[in-house]
């Protein structure tokens, strides 16, 4: 697992040096080795599936995905609201995966999501274990004795309650860890195969290239993996060109289409949450919120010690770490440079890639302040850090070996047992303390919160959320106002204010708009012709382009005043039709502020008829539109744009 020069470097990085040494011969008793590994994979997979099933649910944010899928199935395009091109889902690939299986099966979308999530989450831990097994079988090739590969890192991952919560949830977490596990396996196969075939290399490049479509921040991991494939010493230039084409075809084509269609270079959720902003203090509080309840540092420390033992033990050719470091120090620069390039196709480099990816993802998550859902955005970094020890090698020494070999085996066995004991402890915990209550940190155990507030232990179907406060009242309010109108939530859980449309009312009514934070449960319990928007801007460009509140709750730090929505939707702007808490002057000022040319251009990028000239304009200006912000106070926005303040109505 370390780089070296001399014979060990040759074996680690030079394919020609591997000749005559079987890469995956299981030392000792093959039947016992294979049986223990197979049993570990089966047990771990069953634990993942069972744990996810026991905590099955679909979050409100998971239901947001299904609104777009419903529009796709209805022929309205990949939009959240008809007539407004907004990419409200962070994971493009997850959206189209649900759409594809929904179209193929014709099954209820909630059950499609649940089935996909269970399969992908289970497959993720299994695939990761196969990749790690390949690593240790290669590393300990020819070492003698019997090699037992025991499940470890994946047990730690499964034991953490949020990992089982977000194994389902309707969000893309299952797809993210599956992609990471698959890239790990493919990269490890590439690194340990004597001469990787063109098909295998291009297949690995294609899967890695999908990273940005799984989640935008995975572009970092994808770029590093592709750089390793591209720069490896044994690649021909013809193969390198093919790799670039294969890896980039889908994401680049989609990126061009996204910028022209939506007018943004990334999903609207990144604009809404200002994903480039920095909230380090909140991020570290989020880290402590995950680590502290489960003493997560303890198994990570144990597995780190296992890795250290592996690094400091003797390699099959007899070279120790100290020997290999000395070899590097005595090598001239040109030779070292060549060895460095060859080292890119080595198991060591792939391990560094996985660990480095975990660190980078964790740093990104901490920088943006984490999330409001307990543990969710730190699960991919945790998975990356655990895949190199998804299984740990316990080599049973042969008769006559030095006592040191027995001591090492006993130490690894004890550390593995400690990891198993911790996993049993963590798996039995309830999760985040008082997790169903949104406290000062703004972080909540999302599954516990919705189970409590809907009265359903496993809220999965959209109608399960009708028991959430205000939902049944919303459906009734829409039914009671055939002329249409703007629905605004009131402090009461069983009533909505409805701002009526101006007369004359068109045949069939003017349509309804619902303005509420919980987009998923709202949008999935109304027809597609009901417009559903939110004050945060996940599905509402006007709110998304407001300035971020520095002291707002993480993930909810944009709040658009409802006065803007009255003005934007063209509803009656006078009392007594306006609710008493809305100000006629603010509504009038919002109407003027909306005429700001820059704001109109940004809104037109998603609302205007998609012509070829508009597509080209969006493509040119997508980054500029993404960075555009306006003031949420109408009066200040009028001043910013140099517009004339309307006279008071009082």
C-alpha positions as CSV (number, residue, x, y, z in Angstrom):
1,X,0.0,0.0,0.0
2,X,3.0,2.3,-0.3
3,X,5.2,3.4,-3.2
4,X,8.7,2.2,-3.4
5,X,11.7,1.8,-5.8
6,X,13.8,-1.2,-6.5
7,X,11.9,-4.5,-6.8
8,X,8.9,-3.4,-4.8
9,X,8.3,-0.3,-6.9
10,X,8.6,-2.5,-10.0
11,X,6.0,-4.9,-8.6
12,X,3.7,-2.1,-7.5
13,X,3.7,0.1,-10.6
14,X,5.2,-1.7,-13.5
15,X,2.9,-4.1,-15.3
16,X,5.8,-6.0,-16.8
17,X,7.2,-6.8,-13.3
18,X,3.9,-8.6,-12.4
19,X,4.6,-11.4,-14.8
20,X,4.8,-14.7,-13.2
21,X,3.3,-13.5,-9.9
22,X,-0.5,-14.2,-9.7
23,X,-2.2,-11.0,-8.8
24,X,-5.1,-12.6,-7.0
25,X,-3.9,-16.0,-5.7
26,X,-5.5,-16.6,-2.3
27,X,-2.7,-17.8,0.0
28,X,-3.2,-20.7,2.3
29,X,-6.5,-22.5,2.3
30,X,-8.5,-21.1,-0.7
31,X,-11.8,-22.6,0.3
32,X,-11.7,-21.1,3.8
33,X,-10.6,-17.7,2.5
34,X,-13.3,-17.6,-0.2
35,X,-15.9,-18.8,2.3
36,X,-15.1,-16.3,5.0
37,X,-15.2,-13.4,2.4
38,X,-18.4,-14.6,0.8
39,X,-20.1,-14.9,4.2
40,X,-18.9,-11.4,5.1
41,X,-20.3,-10.0,1.9
42,X,-23.7,-11.7,2.4
43,X,-24.0,-10.7,6.0
44,X,-23.0,-7.1,5.3
45,X,-25.4,-6.8,2.3
46,X,-28.3,-8.3,4.4
47,X,-27.5,-5.9,7.3
48,X,-27.6,-2.9,4.9
49,X,-30.8,-4.0,3.2
50,X,-32.5,-4.9,6.5
51,X,-31.3,-1.7,8.2
52,X,-32.6,0.4,5.3
53,X,-35.9,-1.4,5.3
54,X,-36.4,-1.0,9.0
55,X,-36.0,2.8,8.6
56,X,-37.7,3.1,5.2
57,X,-39.2,6.4,4.4
58,X,-39.3,9.2,1.7
59,X,-38.5,12.7,2.9
60,X,-40.2,15.8,1.8
61,X,-37.1,16.7,-0.2
62,X,-37.3,13.2,-1.8
63,X,-40.9,14.0,-3.0
64,X,-39.5,17.1,-4.7
65,X,-37.7,14.8,-7.2
66,X,-41.0,13.0,-8.0
67,X,-42.8,16.2,-9.0
68,X,-40.2,16.6,-11.9
69,X,-40.6,13.0,-12.8
70,X,-44.4,13.4,-12.9
71,X,-43.9,16.3,-15.4
72,X,-41.5,14.2,-17.5
73,X,-44.0,11.4,-17.6
74,X,-46.8,13.8,-18.5
75,X,-44.8,15.3,-21.4
76,X,-44.2,18.7,-19.8
77,X,-40.4,18.3,-19.8
78,X,-37.9,18.2,-16.9
79,X,-39.6,21.1,-14.9
80,X,-41.0,21.5,-11.5
81,X,-43.9,23.8,-12.6
82,X,-45.4,23.9,-16.1
83,X,-44.1,26.8,-18.0
84,X,-41.1,27.5,-15.8
85,X,-37.8,25.8,-16.6
86,X,-36.3,25.1,-13.2
87,X,-33.9,22.2,-12.3
88,X,-35.2,21.7,-8.8
89,X,-33.3,18.4,-8.2
90,X,-29.6,18.3,-7.4
91,X,-28.9,14.9,-8.9
92,X,-29.6,14.8,-12.7
93,X,-28.9,11.1,-12.9
94,X,-31.1,10.2,-10.0
95,X,-34.0,12.1,-11.6
96,X,-33.7,10.3,-14.9
97,X,-33.1,7.0,-13.3
98,X,-36.4,7.3,-11.4
99,X,-38.1,8.5,-14.5
100,X,-36.8,5.6,-16.6
101,X,-37.8,2.9,-14.1
102,X,-41.1,4.7,-13.5
103,X,-41.8,4.7,-17.3
104,X,-40.8,1.0,-17.7
105,X,-42.7,-0.4,-14.7
106,X,-45.7,1.9,-14.6
107,X,-45.5,1.5,-10.9
108,X,-46.3,4.2,-8.3
109,X,-43.3,6.5,-8.2
110,X,-42.8,6.3,-4.4
111,X,-42.4,2.5,-4.7
112,X,-40.1,2.9,-7.7
113,X,-37.9,5.1,-5.5
114,X,-38.0,2.8,-2.6
115,X,-37.0,-0.2,-4.6
116,X,-34.2,1.6,-6.4
117,X,-32.8,3.0,-3.1
118,X,-32.8,-0.4,-1.4
119,X,-31.0,-2.1,-4.3
120,X,-28.4,0.7,-4.8
121,X,-27.6,1.1,-1.1
122,X,-27.1,-2.6,-0.7
123,X,-25.1,-2.9,-3.9
124,X,-22.9,0.0,-2.8
125,X,-21.5,-1.8,0.3
126,X,-21.1,-5.1,-1.6
127,X,-19.2,-3.4,-4.6
128,X,-17.0,-1.6,-2.2
129,X,-16.1,-4.8,-0.4
130,X,-15.1,-6.5,-3.7
131,X,-12.9,-3.6,-4.5
132,X,-11.1,-3.7,-1.2
133,X,-10.8,-7.5,-1.3
134,X,-8.9,-7.1,-4.6
135,X,-6.6,-4.6,-3.0
136,X,-5.5,-6.9,-0.1
137,X,-5.3,-10.1,-2.3
138,X,-2.9,-8.2,-4.5
139,X,-1.0,-6.7,-1.7
140,X,-0.5,-10.1,0.1
141,X,0.0,-12.1,-3.0
142,X,2.5,-14.9,-2.3
143,X,2.7,-14.1,1.4
144,X,1.8,-17.6,2.5
145,X,-0.7,-18.5,5.3
146,X,-4.4,-18.2,5.0
147,X,-5.9,-14.8,4.2
148,X,-9.2,-14.0,5.8
149,X,-10.9,-10.8,4.6
150,X,-13.2,-9.7,7.4
151,X,-16.0,-7.1,7.0
152,X,-15.0,-3.9,8.8
153,X,-15.4,-0.5,7.2
154,X,-18.8,-1.2,5.8
155,X,-20.1,-2.4,9.1
156,X,-19.0,0.9,10.6
157,X,-20.9,2.8,7.8
158,X,-24.1,0.7,8.2
159,X,-24.0,1.1,12.0
160,X,-24.3,4.9,11.8
161,X,-28.0,5.6,11.9
162,X,-28.1,8.4,9.2
163,X,-26.5,5.9,6.8
164,X,-29.6,3.7,7.2
165,X,-32.0,6.7,7.2
166,X,-30.7,8.0,3.8
167,X,-30.3,4.5,2.3
168,X,-33.9,5.3,1.3
169,X,-35.3,8.8,1.9
170,X,-36.0,9.4,-1.9
171,X,-32.8,11.5,-2.2
172,X,-29.8,10.6,-4.3
173,X,-27.6,9.4,-1.3
174,X,-28.0,5.8,-2.4
175,X,-26.8,6.6,-5.9
176,X,-23.9,8.7,-4.6
177,X,-22.4,5.9,-2.5
178,X,-23.0,3.3,-5.2
179,X,-21.1,5.5,-7.7
180,X,-18.2,5.9,-5.2
181,X,-18.1,2.1,-4.6
182,X,-18.3,1.3,-8.3
183,X,-15.5,3.8,-9.2
184,X,-13.4,2.3,-6.3
185,X,-13.8,-1.2,-7.7
186,X,-13.1,-0.3,-11.3
187,X,-10.1,1.8,-10.4
188,X,-8.7,-1.0,-8.2
189,X,-9.3,-3.5,-11.0
190,X,-7.4,-1.2,-13.4
191,X,-4.5,-0.9,-10.9
192,X,-4.1,-4.6,-10.2
193,X,-4.6,-6.0,-13.7
194,X,-1.5,-6.8,-15.6
195,X,-2.6,-5.3,-18.9
196,X,-6.0,-3.6,-18.7
197,X,-8.0,-3.9,-21.9
198,X,-9.3,-0.9,-23.8
199,X,-12.9,-1.8,-23.1
200,X,-12.2,-2.0,-19.3
201,X,-10.3,1.3,-19.3
202,X,-13.0,3.1,-21.4
203,X,-15.7,1.6,-19.2
204,X,-14.0,3.0,-16.1
205,X,-13.6,6.4,-17.7
206,X,-17.3,6.4,-18.7
207,X,-18.5,5.6,-15.1
208,X,-16.1,8.2,-13.6
209,X,-17.3,10.8,-16.0
210,X,-20.8,10.5,-14.7
211,X,-19.8,12.0,-11.4
212,X,-21.1,15.5,-12.0
213,X,-24.5,14.1,-13.0
214,X,-24.7,12.1,-9.8
215,X,-24.0,15.3,-7.7
216,X,-22.2,18.4,-8.9
217,X,-19.4,18.3,-6.3
218,X,-18.5,14.8,-7.4
219,X,-16.9,16.5,-10.4
220,X,-13.8,16.8,-8.2
221,X,-13.6,13.0,-7.7
222,X,-14.3,12.4,-11.4
223,X,-11.6,14.8,-12.5
224,X,-9.0,13.1,-10.3
225,X,-9.9,9.6,-11.4
226,X,-9.9,10.6,-15.0
227,X,-6.5,12.3,-14.6
228,X,-5.0,9.1,-13.1
229,X,-6.3,7.1,-16.1
230,X,-5.2,9.7,-18.6
231,X,-1.6,10.3,-17.2
232,X,-0.8,6.7,-16.4
233,X,2.5,5.6,-18.1
234,X,1.1,2.6,-20.0
235,X,-1.6,4.5,-21.9
236,X,-1.4,5.1,-25.6
237,X,-2.4,8.5,-27.0
238,X,-5.1,6.9,-29.1
239,X,-6.6,5.4,-25.9
240,X,-6.2,8.7,-24.1
241,X,-8.2,10.5,-26.8
242,X,-10.9,7.8,-26.7
243,X,-11.1,8.2,-22.9
244,X,-11.7,11.9,-23.1
245,X,-14.5,11.4,-25.6
246,X,-16.1,8.5,-23.7
247,X,-15.8,10.3,-20.3
248,X,-17.0,13.7,-21.5
249,X,-19.7,12.9,-24.0
250,X,-22.6,12.6,-21.6
251,X,-21.8,15.2,-19.0
252,X,-20.5,17.8,-21.5
253,X,-23.6,17.4,-23.8
254,X,-25.9,17.7,-20.8
255,X,-24.0,20.7,-19.5
256,X,-24.5,22.5,-22.8
257,X,-28.2,21.6,-22.8
258,X,-28.6,22.6,-19.2
259,X,-27.1,26.0,-19.7
260,X,-29.3,26.7,-22.7
261,X,-32.5,25.2,-21.4
262,X,-32.4,26.4,-17.7
263,X,-30.1,29.4,-18.1
264,X,-27.8,28.1,-15.3
265,X,-24.5,26.2,-15.2
266,X,-25.7,24.0,-12.3
267,X,-29.0,23.0,-10.7
268,X,-31.1,25.8,-9.3
269,X,-30.7,24.3,-5.8
270,X,-27.1,25.5,-5.8
271,X,-28.2,29.0,-6.5
272,X,-30.9,28.8,-3.8
273,X,-28.4,27.6,-1.2
274,X,-25.5,29.7,-2.4
275,X,-23.3,26.5,-2.5
276,X,-20.2,28.6,-3.0
277,X,-20.6,30.5,0.3
278,X,-18.6,29.8,3.4
279,X,-20.0,29.0,6.8
280,X,-17.1,27.1,8.5
281,X,-18.4,27.5,12.1
282,X,-21.7,26.0,11.2
283,X,-19.9,23.3,9.3
284,X,-17.8,22.2,12.3
285,X,-20.9,22.2,14.4
286,X,-22.5,19.9,11.8
287,X,-19.4,17.6,12.0
288,X,-19.7,17.4,15.8
289,X,-23.4,16.7,15.4
290,X,-22.5,13.5,13.5
291,X,-19.4,12.3,15.3
292,X,-20.3,13.0,19.0
293,X,-23.5,10.9,19.4
294,X,-21.9,7.7,18.1
295,X,-18.3,8.2,19.2
296,X,-17.5,7.8,15.5
297,X,-13.9,8.7,16.1
298,X,-13.4,5.4,17.9
299,X,-13.9,2.9,15.0
300,X,-12.0,5.3,12.6
301,X,-9.1,5.2,15.0
302,X,-9.2,1.4,15.2
303,X,-9.2,1.1,11.5
304,X,-6.5,3.7,11.1
305,X,-4.3,1.5,13.4
306,X,-5.1,-1.5,11.2
307,X,-4.0,0.5,8.1
308,X,-0.8,1.5,10.0
309,X,0.0,-2.1,10.8
310,X,-0.4,-3.0,7.2
311,X,1.9,-0.2,6.1
312,X,4.6,-1.1,8.5
313,X,4.6,-4.9,8.0
314,X,6.9,-6.7,5.5
315,X,5.9,-6.7,1.9
316,X,6.0,-10.1,0.1
317,X,9.4,-9.4,-1.4
318,X,10.8,-8.7,2.1
319,X,11.1,-4.9,1.8
320,X,10.0,-2.8,4.8
321,X,8.6,0.7,4.6
322,X,12.0,2.0,5.7
323,X,13.7,0.1,2.9
324,X,11.4,1.6,0.3
325,X,11.8,5.2,1.6
326,X,15.6,4.8,1.4
327,X,15.2,3.5,-2.1
328,X,13.2,6.6,-3.1
329,X,15.7,8.9,-1.6
330,X,18.6,7.4,-3.6
331,X,16.8,7.6,-6.9
332,X,17.7,10.3,-9.5
333,X,15.0,12.9,-10.5
334,X,14.4,11.6,-14.0
335,X,13.9,8.0,-12.8
336,X,11.7,9.2,-9.9
337,X,9.5,11.2,-12.4
338,X,9.0,8.1,-14.5
339,X,8.2,6.0,-11.5
340,X,5.8,8.6,-10.3
341,X,3.9,8.4,-13.6
342,X,3.9,4.6,-13.5
343,X,2.8,4.8,-9.8
344,X,-0.6,6.3,-10.9
345,X,-1.6,2.8,-12.0
346,X,-1.0,1.2,-8.6
347,X,-3.2,0.2,-5.7
348,X,-1.5,2.7,-3.5
349,X,-2.5,5.6,-5.8
350,X,-6.1,4.3,-5.8
351,X,-6.1,4.2,-2.0
352,X,-4.8,7.8,-1.9
353,X,-7.5,8.7,-4.3
354,X,-10.2,7.3,-2.1
355,X,-8.9,8.9,1.1
356,X,-8.2,12.2,-0.6
357,X,-11.7,12.2,-2.1
358,X,-13.1,11.7,1.4
359,X,-11.1,14.6,2.8
360,X,-12.0,16.9,-0.1
361,X,-15.7,16.1,0.1
362,X,-15.6,16.6,3.9
363,X,-13.9,20.0,3.6
364,X,-16.4,21.1,1.0
365,X,-19.3,20.1,3.2
366,X,-17.8,21.9,6.2
367,X,-17.1,25.0,4.2
368,X,-20.8,25.4,3.1
369,X,-22.0,24.8,6.6
370,X,-23.0,21.2,6.3
371,X,-26.8,20.7,6.1
372,X,-29.9,20.8,8.1
373,X,-30.4,17.1,7.9
374,X,-28.4,15.1,10.6
375,X,-25.4,13.5,9.0
376,X,-26.6,13.5,5.3
377,X,-23.9,15.4,3.5
378,X,-21.1,13.8,5.5
379,X,-22.1,10.3,4.5
380,X,-20.3,10.3,1.1
381,X,-17.0,11.5,2.7
382,X,-17.4,8.9,5.4
383,X,-18.0,6.2,2.8
384,X,-14.8,7.3,0.9
385,X,-12.7,7.1,4.0
386,X,-14.0,3.6,4.8
387,X,-13.8,1.9,1.4
388,X,-10.0,1.1,1.8
389,X,-10.9,-0.8,5.0
390,X,-14.3,-2.1,3.8
391,X,-12.7,-5.4,4.7
392,X,-9.5,-5.9,6.7
393,X,-7.0,-8.7,6.0
394,X,-6.3,-11.2,8.8
395,X,-3.4,-13.5,7.6
396,X,-3.2,-16.7,9.6
397,X,0.6,-17.5,9.6
398,X,1.9,-20.8,8.4
399,X,3.7,-23.2,10.8
400,X,7.2,-22.1,11.5
401,X,6.8,-18.4,10.7
402,X,8.4,-15.9,13.2
403,X,6.4,-15.0,16.3
404,X,6.0,-11.5,15.0
405,X,3.6,-12.7,12.3
406,X,1.3,-14.2,15.0
407,X,1.5,-11.0,17.0
408,X,0.4,-9.0,14.0
409,X,-2.5,-11.3,13.3
410,X,-3.6,-11.2,16.9
411,X,-3.5,-7.3,16.9
412,X,-5.5,-7.1,13.7
413,X,-8.0,-9.6,15.1
414,X,-8.4,-7.6,18.3
415,X,-8.8,-4.3,16.4
416,X,-11.4,-5.9,14.1
417,X,-13.3,-7.3,17.1
418,X,-13.3,-3.8,18.7
419,X,-14.8,-2.4,15.5
420,X,-17.5,-5.0,15.5
421,X,-18.4,-4.3,19.1
422,X,-18.6,-0.5,18.4
423,X,-20.8,-1.2,15.4
424,X,-23.3,-3.2,17.5
425,X,-23.3,-0.3,20.0
426,X,-23.8,2.4,17.4
427,X,-26.5,0.5,15.5
428,X,-28.5,0.3,18.7
429,X,-28.6,4.0,19.4
430,X,-31.7,6.0,18.6
431,X,-29.8,8.7,16.6
432,X,-29.4,12.4,17.2
433,X,-30.4,13.4,20.7
434,X,-33.8,15.3,20.5
435,X,-33.5,14.9,16.8
436,X,-37.2,15.5,16.1
437,X,-36.9,19.1,17.4
438,X,-35.3,21.8,15.4
439,X,-32.9,23.4,17.9
440,X,-30.4,26.3,17.9
441,X,-28.1,24.6,15.4
442,X,-30.9,24.2,12.9
443,X,-30.0,20.5,12.4
444,X,-32.7,17.9,12.8
445,X,-33.1,14.1,12.5
446,X,-35.2,14.5,9.4
447,X,-36.8,11.0,9.5
448,X,-37.7,11.3,13.1
449,X,-39.1,14.8,12.5
450,X,-41.5,13.7,9.8
451,X,-42.4,10.4,11.5
452,X,-43.5,12.5,14.5
453,X,-45.3,15.2,12.6
454,X,-47.2,13.0,10.2
455,X,-48.0,10.2,12.7
456,X,-46.6,7.6,10.3
457,X,-43.6,5.5,11.3
458,X,-42.7,5.1,7.6
459,X,-44.0,8.0,5.6
460,X,-43.6,6.9,2.0
461,X,-46.6,7.8,-0.1
462,X,-47.5,11.4,-0.8
463,X,-50.8,11.0,1.0
464,X,-49.0,10.0,4.2
465,X,-48.0,13.7,4.3
466,X,-51.6,14.8,4.2
467,X,-51.4,14.3,8.0
468,X,-48.6,16.9,8.2
469,X,-49.9,20.3,9.5
470,X,-51.7,22.4,6.9
471,X,-51.7,19.8,4.1
472,X,-55.3,18.7,4.3
473,X,-56.3,22.3,4.8
474,X,-54.4,23.2,1.6
475,X,-56.3,20.6,-0.5
476,X,-59.6,21.8,0.9
477,X,-58.7,25.5,0.2
478,X,-57.9,24.6,-3.4
479,X,-61.2,22.8,-3.8
480,X,-63.1,25.7,-2.3
481,X,-61.7,28.3,-4.6
482,X,-62.6,27.3,-8.2
483,X,-61.6,30.7,-9.5
484,X,-58.0,30.2,-8.4
485,X,-55.8,32.3,-6.3
486,X,-52.5,32.5,-4.3
487,X,-52.4,30.3,-1.2
488,X,-50.4,31.7,1.7
489,X,-49.9,29.7,5.0
490,X,-51.2,31.1,8.2
491,X,-50.0,30.5,11.8
492,X,-53.0,28.2,12.1
493,X,-52.4,24.6,11.1
494,X,-55.9,24.2,9.6
495,X,-56.3,27.4,7.4
496,X,-54.8,29.2,4.5
497,X,-55.2,32.7,3.2
498,X,-56.2,32.8,-0.4
499,X,-55.4,36.0,-2.4
500,X,-57.9,36.1,-5.3
501,X,-57.1,36.7,-8.9
502,X,-58.3,40.0,-10.5
503,X,-61.5,39.9,-12.5
504,X,-62.6,39.0,-15.1
505,X,-61.9,35.4,-14.3
506,X,-61.1,33.3,-17.4
507,X,-63.1,30.2,-18.1
508,X,-62.0,27.3,-15.8
509,X,-60.5,29.7,-13.3
510,X,-57.2,31.6,-13.1
511,X,-55.3,28.7,-11.6
512,X,-53.8,28.2,-8.1
513,X,-50.3,29.0,-6.8
514,X,-49.2,27.6,-3.4
515,X,-46.4,29.4,-1.6
516,X,-45.0,27.1,1.1
517,X,-41.6,25.9,2.3
518,X,-42.3,22.1,2.1
519,X,-42.3,21.7,-1.7
520,X,-42.4,17.9,-1.8
521,X,-45.5,17.0,0.2
522,X,-47.2,20.1,-1.3
523,X,-46.5,19.5,-4.9
524,X,-47.2,15.7,-4.8
525,X,-50.7,16.2,-3.3
526,X,-51.9,18.7,-5.9
527,X,-52.4,18.4,-9.7
528,X,-49.6,19.4,-12.0
529,X,-51.4,22.5,-13.1
530,X,-51.2,23.9,-9.6
531,X,-48.0,26.1,-9.3
532,X,-46.0,25.3,-6.2
533,X,-43.3,27.7,-5.2
534,X,-41.2,28.3,-2.0
535,X,-39.7,31.3,-0.2
536,X,-36.2,29.6,-0.3
537,X,-36.1,29.4,-4.1
538,X,-35.5,25.7,-4.6
539,X,-38.2,25.7,-7.3
540,X,-38.8,29.5,-7.5
541,X,-36.1,31.6,-9.4
542,X,-37.3,34.8,-7.9
543,X,-36.5,33.7,-4.4
544,X,-33.4,31.8,-5.5
545,X,-31.7,35.0,-6.7
546,X,-32.2,37.0,-3.4
547,X,-29.2,37.6,-1.1
548,X,-28.4,35.0,1.5
549,X,-29.2,35.7,5.1
550,X,-26.0,35.4,7.1
551,X,-27.7,34.3,10.3
552,X,-30.3,32.1,8.7
553,X,-30.9,28.4,9.4
554,X,-28.5,26.3,7.3
555,X,-30.2,25.2,4.1
556,X,-33.0,27.7,4.7
557,X,-31.2,31.0,4.7
558,X,-33.2,32.7,1.9
559,X,-36.7,33.9,2.7
560,X,-38.7,35.8,0.1
561,X,-41.5,38.0,1.4
562,X,-44.9,37.1,0.2
563,X,-45.5,40.6,-1.1
564,X,-43.2,39.7,-4.0
565,X,-45.3,36.6,-4.8
566,X,-48.5,38.7,-4.9
567,X,-46.9,41.1,-7.4
568,X,-45.2,38.3,-9.4
569,X,-48.4,36.2,-9.7
570,X,-50.6,39.2,-10.6
571,X,-53.1,38.7,-7.8
572,X,-55.3,41.4,-6.3
573,X,-53.0,43.8,-4.5
574,X,-55.5,45.7,-2.3
575,X,-57.2,45.2,1.0
576,X,-59.5,43.6,2.0
577,X,-58.5,41.0,-0.5
578,X,-54.9,41.1,0.8
579,X,-54.3,39.4,4.2
580,X,-53.9,42.0,6.9
581,X,-50.2,41.2,7.4
582,X,-49.3,42.3,3.8
583,X,-48.7,45.9,3.1
584,X,-50.2,47.5,-0.1
585,X,-47.2,49.8,-0.5
586,X,-44.8,46.8,-0.3
587,X,-46.7,45.0,-3.0
588,X,-46.8,48.1,-5.2
589,X,-43.0,48.5,-4.7
590,X,-42.4,44.9,-5.5
591,X,-44.4,45.4,-8.8
592,X,-42.1,48.2,-9.7
593,X,-38.9,46.3,-8.6
594,X,-39.9,43.4,-10.9
595,X,-39.5,45.7,-13.9
596,X,-35.8,46.0,-13.3
597,X,-34.3,45.0,-16.7
598,X,-31.6,42.7,-15.2
599,X,-34.2,40.9,-13.1
600,X,-36.5,40.6,-16.0
601,X,-33.7,39.1,-18.2
602,X,-32.9,36.5,-15.5
603,X,-36.5,35.5,-15.1
604,X,-37.0,35.4,-18.8
605,X,-34.2,32.9,-19.1
606,X,-36.5,30.3,-17.4
607,X,-39.9,31.7,-18.2
608,X,-39.6,32.9,-21.8
609,X,-40.5,30.7,-24.8
610,X,-37.5,28.5,-25.5
611,X,-36.4,29.7,-29.0
612,X,-33.0,29.2,-30.5
613,X,-32.0,32.8,-29.8
614,X,-33.0,32.5,-26.2
615,X,-31.1,29.1,-25.9
616,X,-28.0,30.8,-27.2
617,X,-28.4,33.8,-24.9
618,X,-28.8,31.5,-21.9
619,X,-25.8,29.5,-23.0
620,X,-23.6,32.7,-23.1
621,X,-24.9,34.2,-19.9
622,X,-25.6,31.2,-17.7
623,X,-22.8,31.9,-15.2
624,X,-23.8,35.6,-15.1
625,X,-27.4,34.6,-14.4
626,X,-26.3,32.2,-11.6
627,X,-24.4,35.0,-9.8
628,X,-27.2,37.6,-10.1
629,X,-28.7,38.7,-6.7
630,X,-31.3,41.3,-5.8
631,X,-32.4,42.8,-2.5
632,X,-35.4,41.1,-0.8
633,X,-36.7,44.5,0.4
634,X,-38.6,46.1,-2.5
635,X,-37.7,49.7,-1.7
636,X,-34.0,48.9,-1.6
637,X,-34.3,46.9,-4.9
638,X,-35.9,49.9,-6.5
639,X,-33.0,52.1,-5.4
640,X,-30.5,49.5,-6.7
641,X,-32.0,49.4,-10.1
642,X,-32.5,53.2,-10.3
643,X,-36.2,52.9,-10.7
644,X,-38.8,55.4,-9.5
645,X,-40.5,54.7,-6.1
646,X,-44.3,54.5,-6.5
647,X,-46.4,56.9,-4.5
648,X,-47.9,55.7,-1.2
649,X,-51.3,54.2,-1.4
650,X,-52.4,55.3,2.0
